[in-house]
């Protein structure tokens, strides 16, 4: 009788299998033991040890290689030691329209969850305005984050800014960055920005599927330069002052005396001018100030008989009276007086 012996051959095309788990964050002072129990293999860790486990407490990449004499397997894990506690992020503060809801969710391995309402699931659904927070705890350290939810009853909020004047050749890019909305501009484009260089009213409408928001801006292209107006030429009485002021956004100021504030105070005769500059074009205006005395005659020369008196009166709004009548608007005389 002839016996035929069959041999079974094992072919490993992908190596031995092992899994050190997901990358992990630890708090300062925590440790993590990495363990594998695989029969018939030898172990070699990244630190050179040959046990089936190592304990780690510092940030780094740790790997294990196993070998059964015929083939090998290898896996690695990243360990991060956090000095500021566990990391949790609920996202940016958010506006909702009336009737909308938002589900706040976190998926963090090995932690307990506590929300501001006391629930301990990994998510909550909100539909009212307020501040919502989540605290996570892994038994050694904690992490916390909060988010403000605003329920808008008047639609989504956006702001294209103040109406703006541009000089010929200038352009302005209008941009909005609002999460979770669709954009529609006055020209029909649907990007989050447009660039304009002609006069007109430009508007943007945003839509998040439940409610909308809209804002507009007027753009004026000036062909004659920036506009500035110091007012009419003005007369001042001696001792009076006048403050010339301009409030124009986005320009630099240069006055006739070289100062660069948005205002100057004057009290002497002269021509005062202001030039404004926005980096692309300029504007200029001037004003003439005349400082003078008010001279007022008190009437015709008059003769009085002995014992007679005469009351001299002046009523001049906004003036200070000098001379014999200083500080009063009238005097009574019974002797020879020269009133200039």
BAMARKE-254674 format. One record per residue: x, y, z of N, C-alpha, C, O in turn. Coordinates in pm, whole numbers, padded with zeros to 5 digits, always signed. Layout:
XYZXYZXYZXYZ ...
end
This chain:
+00088-00119+00000+00000+00000+00000+00090+00122+00000+00186+00131+00077 +00059+00214-00087+00136+00339-00095+00056+00452-00031-00062+00471-00061 +00119+00524+00054+00055+00640+00118+00105+00769+00052+00224+00785+00024 +00011+00857+00028+00048+00990-00027+00029+01094+00082-00080+01109+00137 +00135+01166+00113+00129+01266+00220+00102+01405+00159+00170+01448+00065 +00000+01473+00216-00034+01609+00169+00014+01711+00272-00002+01692+00393 +00071+01815+00224+00117+01924+00312+00028+02047+00289-00003+02083+00176 -00011+02109+00400-00090+02234+00391+00006+02353+00412+00074+02362+00513 +00008+02441+00316+00097+02558+00323+00011+02682+00352-00094+02703+00292 +00059+02765+00446-00008+02891+00479+00068+03008+00416+00189+03022+00436 -00001+03088+00341+00063+03204+00278+00003+03331+00340-00118+03348+00339 +00089+03419+00392+00045+03545+00451+00083+03657+00355+00201+03684+00332 -00017+03721+00300+00011+03827+00201+00010+03965+00262+00061+04061+00203 -00048+03977+00381-00056+04111+00438+00007+04119+00575-00006+04223+00641 +00075+04018+00622+00141+04023+00751+00045+03991+00863-00076+03977+00842 +00101+03980+00983+00021+03953+01102-00062+04076+01138-00020+04189+01113 -00179+04052+01196-00270+04161+01228-00261+04198+01376-00262+04111+01463 -00251+04330+01403-00261+04379+01540-00316+04521+01535-00310+04588+01432 -00370+04567+01646-00435+04698+01651-00414+04759+01788-00463+04708+01889 -00339+04870+01792-00312+04939+01919-00423+05037+01956-00417+05100+02062 -00524+05050+01873-00636+05139+01905-00622+05276+01841-00525+05303+01769 -00720+05362+01867-00722+05496+01810-00617+05585+01877-00578+05562+01992 -00571+05686+01803-00486+05787+01863-00560+05846+01983-00682+05860+01981 -00485+05881+02088-00547+05913+02216-00485+06037+02279-00364+06060+02270 -00572+06119+02343-00525+06234+02421-00533+06200+02569-00632+06144+02616 -00428+06235+02642-00424+06216+02788-00404+06350+02854-00346+06442+02796 -00451+06360+02976-00423+06479+03056-00289+06462+03127-00240+06350+03146 -00229+06577+03165-00102+06571+03236-00117+06483+03360-00211+06499+03437 -00022+06388+03378-00026+06298+03492-00093+06166+03462-00076+06070+03538 -00169+06157+03353-00231+06031+03316-00132+05936+03250-00031+05980+03194 -00161+05807+03256-00083+05706+03185-00177+05619+03105-00298+05614+03131 -00122+05549+03007-00199+05457+02925-00114+05332+02902+00001+05341+02861 -00172+05216+02930-00103+05088+02906-00149+05029+02774-00268+05004+02754 -00054+05009+02685-00081+04949+02555-00047+04800+02564+00065+04763+02600 -00143+04715+02533-00127+04571+02552-00174+04495+02429-00274+04531+02366 -00100+04386+02396-00143+04293+02293-00121+04150+02347-00018+04122+02408 -00217+04063+02323-00207+03922+02361-00228+03837+02237-00340+03801+02202 -00117+03806+02171-00123+03730+02046-00032+03608+02064+00087+03621+02090 -00089+03492+02049-00014+03368+02073+00094+03346+01967+00073+03373+01849 +00209+03296+02012+00313+03248+01920+00393+03355+01852+00455+03330+01748 +00394+03475+01908+00472+03581+01845+00568+03640+01946+00552+03625+02067 +00670+03708+01893+00759+03789+01977+00722+03936+01958+00671+03975+01852 +00746+04018+02061+00707+04159+02061+00831+04247+02058+00930+04219+02125 +00824+04353+01981+00927+04458+01986+00857+04593+01980+00793+04628+01881 +00871+04670+02091+00808+04802+02099+00905+04910+02050+01025+04886+02033 +00850+05028+02028+00930+05141+01978+01042+05178+02073+01141+05237+02031 +01029+05145+02203+01135+05177+02298+01233+05061+02315+01322+05067+02400 +01217+04953+02234+01308+04841+02238+01268+04729+02333+01328+04622+02330 +01165+04752+02418+01122+04647+02510+01051+04536+02434+01002+04555+02323 +01048+04417+02499+00995+04300+02429+00881+04232+02505+00848+04117+02478 +00823+04303+02600+00705+04250+02668+00583+04265+02577+00591+04319+02467 +00470+04215+02626+00348+04230+02546+00275+04360+02578+00166+04383+02525 +00331+04445+02663+00267+04573+02695+00371+04676+02737+00480+04643+02783 +00335+04802+02718+00415+04913+02772+00318+05016+02828+00202+05025+02786 +00366+05094+02924+00287+05203+02982+00350+05335+02941+00471+05354+02957 +00269+05427+02888+00321+05555+02836+00256+05671+02909+00141+05662+02954 +00331+05781+02921+00278+05903+02985+00335+06029+02921+00326+06137+02980 +00392+06016+02803+00443+06133+02732+00392+06131+02588+00360+06025+02534 +00384+06249+02529+00338+06259+02390+00438+06191+02297+00558+06194+02321 +00386+06129+02192+00473+06065+02094+00400+05960+02015+00283+05931+02040 +00470+05903+01917+00418+05793+01838+00480+05663+01888+00602+05648+01889 +00395+05570+01930+00441+05442+01984+00401+05331+01886+00288+05329+01837 +00495+05237+01859+00463+05128+01768+00503+04993+01829+00589+04983+01916 +00437+04893+01779+00466+04756+01818+00481+04672+01693+00400+04679+01601 +00589+04590+01691+00608+04496+01581+00605+04355+01639+00672+04326+01738 +00526+04267+01576+00519+04127+01619+00576+04038+01509+00572+04071+01391 +00630+03923+01552+00701+03835+01458+00678+03690+01503+00703+03655+01618 +00629+03606+01410+00608+03463+01443+00711+03373+01377+00694+03251+01373 +00818+03433+01325+00924+03357+01260+00907+03346+01112+01002+03314+01040 +00786+03371+01064+00762+03361+00920+00721+03497+00862+00760+03533+00751 +00643+03569+00938+00602+03701+00890+00580+03793+01010+00583+03749+01125 +00560+03918+00981+00552+04019+01086+00425+04102+01071+00357+04097+00969 +00396+04178+01176+00286+04275+01174+00326+04396+01255+00407+04387+01347 +00270+04507+01222+00310+04631+01291+00193+04728+01295+00114+04735+01201 +00181+04803+01407+00082+04911+01420+00139+05020+01508+00229+04995+01589 +00088+05141+01492+00135+05254+01574+00017+05332+01627-00094+05321+01577 +00042+05413+01730-00059+05497+01793+00005+05627+01836+00116+05628+01889 -00065+05738+01813-00016+05869+01858-00079+05902+01993-00201+05895+02009 +00004+05938+02089-00041+05979+02222-00011+06128+02238+00102+06172+02216 -00111+06204+02277-00095+06348+02299-00126+06379+02445-00234+06348+02495 -00029+06439+02513-00050+06482+02652-00095+06627+02650-00020+06715+02608 -00218+06653+02695-00274+06788+02695-00248+06854+02829-00279+06799+02934 -00189+06976+02823-00163+07050+02946-00278+07145+02979-00278+07208+03085 -00376+07155+02890-00485+07251+02914-00620+07182+02930-00724+07246+02920 -00619+07052+02955-00744+06980+02972-00790+06918+02842-00728+06937+02737 -00900+06844+02848-00955+06779+02730-01011+06883+02634-01061+06987+02675 -01001+06853+02506-01046+06947+02403-01187+06914+02359-01219+06800+02327 -01273+07018+02358-01410+07003+02310-01447+07133+02239-01413+07241+02286 -01516+07123+02127-01550+07241+02047-01692+07227+01994-01721+07142+01910 -01780+07314+02044-01921+07312+02002-01946+07394+01876-02058+07399+01826 -01841+07459+01824-01857+07538+01702-01881+07685+01731-01882+07728+01847 -01900+07761+01624-01922+07905+01634-02061+07936+01689-02155+07857+01673 -02074+08053+01754-02206+08101+01793-02295+08108+01668-02247+08139+01559 -02423+08078+01686-02511+08056+01570-02644+08126+01587-02700+08132+01696 -02695+08181+01475-02829+08239+01470-02923+08143+01399-02890+08088+01294 -03041+08123+01458-03145+08040+01397-03269+08125+01373-03292+08224+01442 -03347+08085+01277-03477+08149+01256-03581+08081+01344-03563+07967+01388 -03690+08153+01370-03797+08097+01451-03844+07965+01390-03873+07958+01271 -03853+07860+01474-03895+07729+01428-03782+07636+01392-03803+07515+01379 -03661+07690+01376-03546+07605+01347-03493+07539+01474-03514+07589+01585 -03425+07425+01457-03356+07358+01567-03211+07332+01527-03178+07330+01408 -03127+07311+01626-02986+07279+01602-02946+07168+01699-02968+07179+01820 -02887+07061+01646-02838+06952+01730-02688+06970+01753-02610+06974+01659 -02650+06979+01881-02511+06991+01921-02461+06852+01959-02519+06787+02046 -02354+06807+01894-02307+06669+01912-02156+06667+01931-02084+06744+01867 -02109+06578+02019-01967+06549+02034-01949+06399+02042-02027+06329+02106 -01845+06349+01976-01811+06208+01980-01666+06194+02025-01574+06196+01943 -01647+06181+02154-01513+06175+02212-01504+06047+02295-01581+06028+02389 -01411+05961+02259-01401+05830+02324-01357+05844+02470-01272+05927+02503 -01416+05762+02557-01370+05749+02694-01402+05863+02787-01334+05881+02888 -01505+05941+02756-01540+06054+02843-01687+06045+02882-01768+05980+02816 -01719+06114+02993-01858+06136+03034-01900+06276+02990-01818+06368+02987 -02028+06292+02954-02081+06419+02906-02176+06478+03010-02257+06406+03070 -02165+06609+03032-02264+06680+03113-02297+06811+03042-02210+06897+03026 -02425+06826+03000-02470+06948+02934-02526+07046+03037-02551+07009+03152 -02544+07169+02995-02594+07272+03086-02733+07241+03140-02770+07292+03246 -02811+07158+03070-02946+07122+03119-02943+06995+03204-03047+06945+03246 -02820+06943+03230-02808+06826+03316-02809+06693+03244-02780+06590+03305 -02841+06693+03115-02843+06567+03042-02700+06517+03020-02604+06594+03022 -02689+06385+03000-02557+06321+02992-02537+06244+02863-02449+06158+02855 -02617+06272+02761-02594+06212+02629-02482+06286+02558-02430+06386+02608 -02445+06238+02442-02339+06308+02367-02396+06418+02277-02320+06480+02203 -02526+06442+02283-02586+06548+02201-02712+06603+02266-02779+06536+02344 -02742+06728+02231-02870+06788+02268-02922+06866+02148-02844+06910+02063 -03054+06883+02141-03116+06961+02035-03177+07086+02097-03251+07078+02195 -03144+07203+02040-03187+07332+02097-03271+07408+01996-03252+07396+01875 -03366+07487+02049-03450+07571+01962-03487+07703+02028-03580+07771+01984 -03415+07740+02134-03439+07868+02201-03306+07940+02219-03200+07878+02224 -03314+08072+02229-03193+08152+02250-03132+08121+02387-03204+08095+02483 -03001+08125+02393-02934+08101+02520-02790+08057+02500-02745+08039+02387 -02719+08041+02611-02583+07990+02610-02586+07844+02653-02634+07812+02762 -02535+07756+02569-02534+07612+02593-02389+07568+02611-02302+07605+02533 -02364+07488+02717-02227+07439+02738-02225+07288+02760-02324+07227+02800 -02109+07233+02732-02085+07090+02751-01954+07072+02827-01853+07133+02793 -01957+06988+02931-01836+06954+03003-01812+06804+02986-01903+06724+03003 -01688+06768+02951-01651+06628+02938-01548+06593+03045-01472+06679+03090 -01548+06466+03085-01465+06421+03197-01423+06277+03169-01506+06190+03143 -01291+06253+03175-01244+06116+03154-01194+06050+03283-01128+05947+03280 -01228+06114+03397-01188+06060+03526-01061+06122+03580-01034+06112+03700 -00984+06186+03494-00861+06250+03540-00859+06400+03511-00806+06477+03589 -00917+06440+03400-00923+06583+03367-01051+06610+03289-01121+06518+03247 -01078+06738+03270-01203+06779+03210-01177+06875+03094-01066+06926+03077 -01281+06899+03017-01281+06999+02911-01419+07059+02900-01519+06994+02931 -01425+07183+02856-01555+07251+02852-01556+07352+02737-01455+07416+02708 -01672+07364+02673-01692+07467+02570-01837+07511+02573-01925+07437+02618 -01862+07633+02524-01998+07685+02520-02027+07746+02384-01936+07776+02307 -02154+07763+02355-02199+07822+02229-02322+07906+02256-02410+07865+02332 -02329+08024+02195-02446+08111+02207-02538+08086+02088-02494+08092+01973 -02664+08059+02115-02765+08040+02013-02862+08158+02019-02915+08189+02126 -02884+08221+01906-02976+08336+01898-03090+08300+01803-03066+08268+01686 -03212+08306+01852-03329+08284+01767-03376+08419+01715-03420+08505+01792 -03365+08438+01585-03399+08567+01523-03544+08566+01479-03588+08475+01407 -03618+08666+01521-03758+08679+01478-03772+08771+01358-03881+08785+01302 -03662+08834+01319-03669+08931+01209-03586+08887+01089-03556+08968+01001 -03549+08760+01084-03472+08710+00970-03324+08708+00999-03280+08753+01105 -03245+08656+00905-03101+08647+00919-03039+08786+00912-03089+08875+00843 -02929+08803+00985-02864+08933+00994-02742+08938+00903-02661+08845+00901 -02730+09047+00827-02609+09074+00750-02593+09224+00734-02690+09299+00747 -02471+09268+00707-02442+09412+00700-02335+09435+00594-02220+09393+00610 -02372+09502+00486-02278+09533+00378-02198+09659+00406-02111+09696+00326 -02225+09726+00519-02148+09845+00554-02219+09972+00511-02329+09969+00457 -02152+10085+00539-02207+10217+00506-02203+10243+00356-02118+10189+00286 -02295+10328+00308-02288+10375+00171-02150+10438+00149-02095+10501+00240 -02095+10422+00029-01955+10455+00005-01937+10532-00124-02004+10504-00224 -01845+10630-00122-01805+10703-00243-01668+10654-00288-01577+10639-00207 -01655+10628-00417-01529+10587-00476-01487+10690-00581-01572+10758-00639 -01359+10700-00604-01309+10784-00712-01308+10702-00841-01308+10579-00838 -01307+10772-00954-01304+10705-01083-01184+10610-01088-01072+10649-01055 -01208+10485-01131-01101+10386-01139-01090+10298-01017-01027+10192-01024 -01149+10338-00905-01145+10256-00785-01247+10142-00793-01347+10152-00864 -01220+10034-00719-01315+09924-00704-01335+09894-00557-01252+09930-00473 -01444+09829-00525-01475+09788-00388-01529+09646-00391-01621+09616-00467 -01470+09558-00308-01519+09420-00297-01610+09408-00176-01570+09435-00063 -01733+09367-00200-01832+09345-00096-01832+09196-00062-01852+09113-00151 -01810+09162+00065-01793+09023+00105-01874+08993+00231-01883+09077+00321 -01933+08874+00237-01997+08823+00357-01954+08678+00376-01949+08601+00280 -01924+08641+00501-01889+08504+00535-01984+08455+00644-01959+08475+00763 -02093+08393+00603-02197+08348+00696-02218+08199+00671-02254+08158+00561 -02197+08120+00774-02204+07974+00759-02347+07928+00730-02443+07980+00787 -02359+07830+00641-02486+07762+00620-02591+07837+00542-02710+07806+00553 -02550+07936+00462-02649+08013+00385-02613+08010+00237-02498+07986+00199 -02715+08037+00153-02696+08062+00011-02696+08212-00013-02766+08286+00055 -02617+08257-00112-02604+08399-00142-02668+08430-00278-02653+08354-00373 -02740+08541-00285-02789+08593-00413-02767+08744-00414-02826+08817-00335 -02680+08791-00508-02651+08934-00520-02747+08999-00620-02817+08931-00695 -02746+09130-00619-02834+09206-00708-02806+09178-00855-02894+09198-00939 -02684+09133-00890-02653+09101-01030-02679+08954-01063-02649+08909-01174 -02736+08878-00964-02770+08739-00988-02661+08640-00953-02686+08519-00954 -02539+08687-00921-02431+08594-00885-02459+08536-00747-02532+08593-00666 -02396+08419-00723-02424+08344-00599-02299+08316-00517-02300+08229-00431 -02190+08389-00543-02071+08377-00459-02092+08457-00331-02195+08522-00314 -01994+08450-00241-02007+08527-00116-01951+08667-00130-01947+08742-00032 -01907+08707-00251-01854+08842-00269-01873+08887-00413-01881+08806-00505 -01881+09019-00432-01877+09078-00565-01787+09201-00559-01769+09261-00454 -01729+09236-00675-01646+09356-00686-01718+09456-00775-01762+09422-00885 -01731+09580-00726-01809+09682-00798-01720+09801-00831-01626+09833-00758 -01751+09868-00943-01677+09987-00983-01765+10089-01053-01715+10181-01118 -01895+10073-01040-01988+10170-01098-02090+10213-00992-02118+10140-00897 -02143+10333-01011-02243+10383-00917-02369+10297-00922-02406+10247-01028 -02434+10281-00808-02557+10204-00804-02587+10153-00666-02508+10170-00573 -02702+10090-00652-02742+10024-00528-02721+09875-00543-02777+09813-00633 -02640+09818-00456-02608+09676-00460-02669+09609-00338-02658+09661-00227 -02734+09494-00357-02795+09423-00244-02754+09277-00245-02717+09220-00348 -02762+09218-00126-02734+09077-00107-02847+09015-00026-02888+09071+00076 -02896+08901-00072-02995+08825+00004-02935+08691+00041-02878+08622-00044 -02947+08653+00169-02900+08523+00215-03019+08438+00258-03122+08490+00301 -03002+08306+00246-03112+08212+00271-03053+08085+00329-02961+08026+00271 -03106+08041+00443-03056+07916+00503-03158+07802+00493-03146+07700+00559 -03258+07823+00407-03359+07721+00388-03482+07740+00473-03587+07683+00445 -03469+07821+00580-03583+07847+00667-03620+07994+00670-03738+08029+00676 -03521+08081+00666-03550+08224+00666-03441+08297+00587-03340+08238+00549 -03464+08424+00564-03375+08502+00479-03331+08629+00549-03386+08667+00652 -03231+08693+00492-03185+08824+00536-03140+08903+00416-03097+08844+00316 -03148+09034+00422-03114+09117+00307-03058+09250+00354-03105+09306+00453 -02957+09302+00281-02905+09436+00306-02858+09494+00173-02828+09422+00079 -02853+09628+00168-02810+09696+00046-02710+09806+00079-02700+09850+00194 -02637+09849-00023-02538+09956-00007-02538+10040-00134-02546+09988-00245 -02530+10172-00116-02521+10263-00231-02375+10297-00257-02303+10338-00166 -02332+10279-00380-02196+10313-00423-02204+10431-00518-02279+10429-00616 -02127+10534-00488-02124+10654-00573-01982+10670-00628-01886+10679-00552 -01970+10673-00762-01841+10698-00826-01830+10847-00852-01907+10904-00930 -01733+10911-00787-01714+11055-00800-01614+11086-00909-01502+11036-00906 -01655+11168-01008-01564+11206-01117-01493+11337-01087-01404+11377-01162 -01532+11404-00979-01472+11535-00948-01391+11532-00820-01359+11637-00766 -01358+11414-00771-01280+11404-00649-01370+11394-00527-01492+11398-00539 -01309+11380-00410-01382+11368-00286-01449+11501-00250-01398+11608-00282 -01563+11492-00184-01640+11612-00149-01611+11655-00007-01615+11575+00086 -01580+11785+00009-01558+11843+00141-01613+11985+00139-01596+12056+00040 -01677+12028+00246-01740+12160+00251-01718+12222+00387-01772+12176+00487 -01639+12328+00391-01610+12399+00516-01716+12504+00550-01708+12568+00655 -01814+12523+00462-01919+12620+00490-01892+12754+00427-01793+12773+00356 -01981+12848+00453-01971+12982+00395-01860+13062+00462-01824+13037+00577 -01806+13161+00389-01712+13255+00449-01781+13322+00567-01902+13344+00564 -01703+13354+00673-01762+13393+00801-01688+13511+00861-01566+13521+00850 -01764+13602+00926-01706+13713+01001-01712+13682+01149-01813+13631+01199 -01604+13711+01220-01597+13694+01364-01572+13828+01430-01503+13913+01374 -01627+13847+01548-01593+13964+01627-01463+13937+01703-01425+13822+01724 -01396+14046+01742-01272+14030+01817-01298+13944+01940-01392+13967+02015 -01211+13842+01959-01226+13755+02075-01303+13627+02045-01294+13530+02120 -01379+13627+01936-01453+13507+01900-01362+13404+01833-01259+13439+01775 -01401+13274+01844-01330+13166+01774-01432+13084+01695-01552+13088+01722 -01381+13010+01598-01465+12923+01516-01390+12791+01496-01274+12790+01455 -01456+12679+01525-01396+12547+01503-01448+12490+01371-01568+12475+01351 -01354+12460+01282-01386+12401+01152-01364+12250+01164-01255+12206+01200 -01466+12172+01133-01460+12026+01155-01515+11952+01034-01611+11996+00971 -01451+11838+01002-01502+11747+00902-01491+11605+00957-01392+11570+01021 -01594+11523+00933-01592+11382+00974-01620+11297+00851-01736+11271+00816 -01514+11253+00785-01525+11177+00661-01447+11047+00679-01327+11049+00706 -01514+10936+00664-01451+10806+00690-01345+10775+00586-01364+10801+00467 -01234+10717+00631-01134+10661+00541-01045+10760+00470-00987+10728+00367 -01033+10882+00524-00947+10981+00459-00845+11035+00558-00863+11026+00680 -00736+11093+00504-00642+11169+00585-00668+11317+00563-00715+11358+00457 -00637+11399+00665-00667+11542+00663-00536+11622+00659-00439+11586+00727 -00533+11729+00580-00423+11825+00584-00483+11966+00578-00545+12004+00478 -00462+12044+00687-00513+12181+00693-00407+12279+00644-00290+12245+00628 -00451+12402+00620-00362+12507+00570-00247+12535+00665-00143+12585+00622 -00263+12505+00795-00154+12528+00890-00066+12404+00909+00023+12402+00994 -00093+12298+00828-00011+12178+00834-00059+12072+00930-00007+11960+00929 -00159+12103+01015-00209+12004+01109-00289+11897+01035-00339+11918+00924 -00301+11779+01100-00363+11664+01033-00480+11607+01112-00521+11493+01088 -00534+11684+01206-00656+11640+01275-00777+11664+01187-00764+11717+01076 -00894+11625+01235-01015+11648+01155-01077+11785+01184-01182+11817+01130 -01012+11867+01269-01067+11999+01299-00955+12096+01338-00850+12055+01387 -00980+12225+01316-00893+12331+01368-00982+12442+01423-01097+12457+01382 -00927+12519+01518-00998+12634+01575-00926+12761+01533-00804+12772+01550 -01002+12858+01478-00941+12980+01425-01001+13101+01495-01115+13098+01541 -00921+13211+01504-00968+13335+01565-00909+13459+01499-00920+13569+01552 -00845+13440+01383-00786+13553+01312-00831+13550+01167-00870+13446+01114 -00825+13669+01105-00863+13678+00964-00768+13596+00878-00650+13584+00908 -00821+13540+00771-00737+13465+00679-00819+13366+00599-00939+13348+00622 -00753+13302+00504-00814+13195+00425-00764+13061+00477-00643+13036+00481 -00856+12977+00518-00821+12846+00572-00872+12739+00477-00985+12746+00428 -00788+12639+00451-00830+12532+00360-00801+12395+00421-00715+12380+00507 -00876+12298+00372-00859+12159+00413-00852+12073+00288-00933+12087+00197 -00752+11981+00285-00743+11883+00177-00758+11744+00237-00692+11712+00337 -00843+11661+00178-00862+11523+00224-00813+11428+00115-00814+11461-00003 -00768+11309+00159-00706+11214+00066-00740+11073+00114-00718+11039+00231 -00793+10989+00023-00823+10851+00060-00729+10750-00004-00755+10630-00006 -00616+10802-00057-00517+10716-00119-00535+10703-00268-00442+10662-00338 -00652+10738-00319-00676+10729-00463-00713+10864-00522-00674+10895-00635 -00787+10944-00448-00822+11077-00498-00835+11172-00379-00833+11130-00263 -00847+11299-00412-00845+11403-00308-00966+11495-00323-01035+11493-00425 -00987+11574-00220-01088+11679-00222-01038+11797-00142-00959+11780-00049 -01083+11919-00177-01031+12039-00110-01139+12146-00105-01216+12162-00200 -01143+12220+00005-01230+12336+00017-01162+12440+00105-01076+12407+00186 -01203+12566+00088-01145+12674+00168-01256+12765+00221-01368+12765+00169 -01222+12841+00322-01316+12935+00384-01239+13060+00424-01126+13052+00473 -01301+13178+00403-01240+13305+00441-01301+13350+00574-01422+13359+00588 -01214+13378+00671-01256+13427+00802-01214+13572+00815-01098+13606+00792 -01310+13658+00853-01281+13802+00874-01312+13835+01019-01424+13815+01067 -01210+13886+01090-01226+13925+01230-01237+14076+01238-01149+14147+01190 -01346+14126+01299-01363+14272+01302-01439+14315+01426-01509+14235+01489 -01424+14444+01462-01499+14506+01572-01634+14553+01521-01648+14589+01404 -01732+14552+01609-01863+14612+01580-01861+14756+01632-01839+14779+01751 -01884+14851+01544-01887+14990+01587-02030+15042+01576-02092+15035+01470 -02080+15094+01685-02220+15137+01686-02227+15276+01749-02179+15294+01861 -02285+15374+01680-02299+15510+01734-02424+15516+01821-02527+15456+01789 -02413+15590+01928-02523+15595+02025-02628+15701+01994-02709+15732+02081 -02629+15756+01875-02730+15854+01836-02666+15991+01813-02544+16007+01817 -02754+16091+01787-02705+16226+01760-02656+16293+01889-02700+16260+01999 -02564+16388+01871-02521+16468+01985-02643+16538+02045-02732+16582+01971 -02648+16548+02175-02768+16597+02244-02730+16698+02352-02629+16680+02421 -02810+16805+02367-02791+16904+02474-02895+16882+02583-03013+16859+02555 -02850+16890+02709-02938+16878+02825-02933+17006+02906-02830+17073+02912 -03043+17038+02969-03043+17150+03063-02995+17100+03199-02998+16981+03230 -02950+17196+03278-02903+17159+03412-03012+17083+03486-03128+17126+03491 -02973+16967+03545-03068+16886+03620-03133+16778+03536-03194+16685+03589 -03121+16790+03402-03178+16685+03317-03086+16563+03312-02965+16573+03333 -03147+16445+03283-03069+16321+03261-03114+16258+03130-03222+16287+03079 -03028+16171+03077-03059+16099+02953-03008+15955+02966-02892+15934+03001 -03093+15859+02937-03051+15717+02940-03017+15673+02798-03098+15683+02706 -02892+15622+02782-02842+15572+02653-02846+15419+02658-02794+15358+02751 -02908+15359+02557-02928+15213+02556-02887+15156+02420-02914+15215+02315 -02821+15037+02425-02789+14960+02304-02834+14816+02326-02808+14759+02433 -02901+14754+02226-02941+14613+02230-02885+14545+02105-02946+14548+01998 -02766+14483+02123-02700+14416+02010-02682+14270+02049-02606+14238+02140 -02753+14182+01980-02749+14040+02017-02609+13982+01996-02543+14009+01896 -02565+13902+02094-02441+13826+02079-02316+13910+02082-02214+13866+02030 -02319+14032+02141-02200+14117+02141-02165+14158+02283-02247+14153+02375 -02039+14197+02297-01990+14252+02423-01965+14400+02403-01894+14437+02310 -02021+14487+02490-02011+14631+02474-01890+14682+02552-01874+14653+02671 -01806+14761+02482-01685+14816+02543-01700+14968+02556-01795+15026+02504 -01605+15029+02624-01604+15174+02636-01678+15219+02761-01681+15148+02862 -01738+15339+02753-01807+15397+02869-01919+15305+02916-01947+15298+03035 -01984+15234+02821-02096+15147+02854-02052+15004+02881-02133+14912+02874 -01924+14985+02913-01871+14849+02927-01954+14768+03025-01985+14812+03135 -01991+14645+02979-02058+14542+03058-02207+14566+03076-02277+14473+03117 -02260+14686+03048-02404+14709+03056-02454+14751+02918-02377+14793+02833 -02586+14737+02899-02637+14781+02769-02696+14922+02778-02751+14971+02680 -02685+14990+02896-02736+15128+02907-02665+15203+03021-02617+15143+03117 -02659+15336+03005-02614+15423+03115-02703+15547+03118-02763+15583+03017 -02712+15610+03232-02786+15736+03247-02685+15847+03275-02603+15837+03366 -02693+15954+03195-02592+16063+03205-02662+16192+03240-02778+16212+03206 -02586+16284+03313-02635+16419+03340-02521+16519+03332-02534+16634+03374 -02407+16472+03276-02292+16561+03253-02245+16538+03112-02293+16448+03043 -02150+16619+03068-02099+16609+02931-02024+16476+02916-01929+16447+02988 -02071+16397+02821-02009+16265+02796-01990+16251+02645-02077+16289+02566 -01874+16195+02607-01849+16163+02466-01866+16014+02448-01789+15933+02500 -01968+15980+02373-01993+15839+02346-01950+15813+02201-02005+15872+02109 -01849+15722+02182-01801+15697+02045-01880+15588+01977-01852+15555+01861 
end
